Amino acid sequence: MYPVCRHIMPNGNCCHSPALRGTPFCYFHTRLHRLAAEQKKGDNKPLSFPVLEDRSALQIAVGQVLNSLATCKLDAKCAGILLYGLQIATQNVEHNPNILTTGAVQSMTLTEDGEELAPERIVCRPGRDCPTCDRKDHCENYQPAEE
């Protein structure tokens, strides 16, 4: 069991992604709420897009451009150029299935520089790594060597 993100979508549905430990939101919505709070604090800050590597990042970037246009922080020409660039990025994401997410993070840590890291994860090859594995007492995939 795990807690589910409590963000309410514009259509009234709740997000169903796993929530990060200690927060009411999933990774995407934690970042979205943090970004919204930062925008309220600093009205004169320039736009700072996330790395445009998936659809979620693109949604955040489009929202930032539209919000900046609506609040007159960006002129229409600049907003148009940014939206065109985001359209190109969207096409690249749609054509590359490896860019799309395959799993959601349930917890994260921050480095000293403030970089977000997913939990450390160890992947083993059952059978092949078992003879030298120091976690075999806790592994459900442990396969003892045949004698």
Legacy VTK file of the C-alpha trace (Angstrom):
# vtk DataFile Version 3.0
C-alpha trace
ASCII
DATASET POLYDATA
POINTS 147 float
0.000 0.000 0.000
1.071 3.556 -0.628
-0.539 6.998 -0.339
-1.939 8.533 -3.512
-1.410 12.101 -4.744
-4.134 14.429 -3.479
-3.915 16.996 -6.310
-7.284 17.724 -7.891
-7.184 18.070 -11.676
-9.088 20.879 -13.456
-11.722 18.317 -14.506
-12.395 17.424 -10.848
-10.610 14.067 -10.902
-7.891 13.238 -8.419
-4.383 12.347 -9.577
-3.753 8.634 -9.026
0.056 8.646 -8.936
1.864 7.561 -5.760
2.506 10.462 -3.386
6.052 11.241 -2.283
6.733 10.230 1.299
5.866 13.044 3.677
3.943 15.078 1.084
0.361 15.011 -0.135
1.452 15.117 -3.789
3.244 12.976 -6.407
6.575 14.098 -7.843
5.001 16.071 -10.717
2.458 17.881 -8.577
4.994 18.598 -5.800
7.118 20.401 -8.380
4.065 22.120 -9.875
2.916 23.463 -6.488
6.475 24.546 -5.594
6.789 26.372 -8.929
3.440 28.126 -8.387
4.524 29.252 -4.907
7.827 30.590 -6.284
6.020 32.536 -9.019
3.801 34.224 -6.433
6.872 35.338 -4.441
9.000 36.798 -7.240
7.000 38.654 -9.869
10.115 39.889 -11.701
11.889 36.537 -11.995
12.563 35.347 -15.552
10.952 32.135 -16.773
12.816 29.019 -15.690
11.694 25.926 -17.556
12.269 22.395 -16.301
14.335 20.142 -18.555
11.960 19.393 -21.434
12.352 15.621 -21.324
8.762 14.428 -20.899
5.151 15.477 -21.366
4.823 16.656 -17.775
7.724 19.095 -18.153
6.220 20.374 -21.386
2.863 20.963 -19.681
4.582 22.985 -16.956
6.500 25.035 -19.538
3.390 25.761 -21.622
1.555 26.828 -18.473
4.395 29.171 -17.528
4.397 30.805 -20.968
0.621 31.250 -20.998
0.606 32.620 -17.444
3.400 35.063 -18.300
1.534 36.177 -21.419
-1.733 36.621 -19.511
-0.051 38.702 -16.784
1.811 40.846 -19.359
5.251 39.597 -18.296
5.851 38.423 -21.881
4.915 40.118 -25.137
2.967 38.154 -27.748
5.960 37.789 -30.100
8.221 36.286 -27.424
5.429 34.020 -26.170
4.789 32.848 -29.734
8.447 31.937 -30.247
8.544 30.052 -26.932
5.325 28.182 -27.732
6.700 27.228 -31.150
9.824 25.799 -29.481
7.644 23.882 -27.038
5.610 22.530 -29.962
8.803 21.153 -31.525
9.811 19.625 -28.180
6.359 18.020 -27.897
6.753 16.396 -31.311
10.126 14.986 -30.279
8.659 13.501 -27.104
5.762 11.909 -29.011
8.145 10.182 -31.424
10.557 8.868 -28.813
8.903 6.271 -26.546
12.036 6.081 -24.358
11.403 9.634 -23.111
8.050 8.728 -21.556
7.955 7.773 -17.891
7.724 4.118 -16.898
7.523 4.512 -13.121
6.734 7.156 -10.551
9.065 8.185 -7.739
7.637 7.789 -4.214
10.444 9.571 -2.355
13.409 11.753 -3.180
16.444 13.314 -1.567
18.272 16.559 -2.258
21.998 16.898 -2.829
23.981 19.718 -1.223
23.475 21.663 -4.464
19.692 21.238 -4.300
19.490 18.633 -7.070
16.641 16.139 -6.717
17.569 12.452 -6.630
15.328 9.417 -6.754
15.977 6.750 -4.119
18.998 4.543 -4.668
17.928 1.357 -6.406
19.878 -1.814 -6.962
18.991 -4.064 -9.868
20.256 -7.622 -9.889
20.187 -10.451 -12.350
18.554 -13.390 -10.511
20.713 -16.480 -10.565
23.722 -14.753 -12.070
24.407 -12.269 -9.229
23.136 -14.466 -6.377
26.426 -16.184 -5.396
28.081 -12.837 -4.598
25.029 -10.919 -3.382
25.136 -9.535 0.150
21.352 -9.022 0.187
20.339 -12.638 -0.486
18.712 -13.009 2.952
16.199 -10.284 2.013
15.772 -10.992 -1.707
12.607 -12.576 -3.047
14.412 -13.456 -6.302
17.329 -15.244 -4.625
18.298 -18.394 -6.472
20.920 -20.480 -4.664
23.650 -21.964 -6.798
23.035 -25.538 -7.866
25.590 -27.996 -6.493
LINES 1 148
147 0 1 2 3 4 5 6 7 8 9 10 11 12 13 14 15 16 17 18 19 20 21 22 23 24 25 26 27 28 29 30 31 32 33 34 35 36 37 38 39 40 41 42 43 44 45 46 47 48 49 50 51 52 53 54 55 56 57 58 59 60 61 62 63 64 65 66 67 68 69 70 71 72 73 74 75 76 77 78 79 80 81 82 83 84 85 86 87 88 89 90 91 92 93 94 95 96 97 98 99 100 101 102 103 104 105 106 107 108 109 110 111 112 113 114 115 116 117 118 119 120 121 122 123 124 125 126 127 128 129 130 131 132 133 134 135 136 137 138 139 140 141 142 143 144 145 146
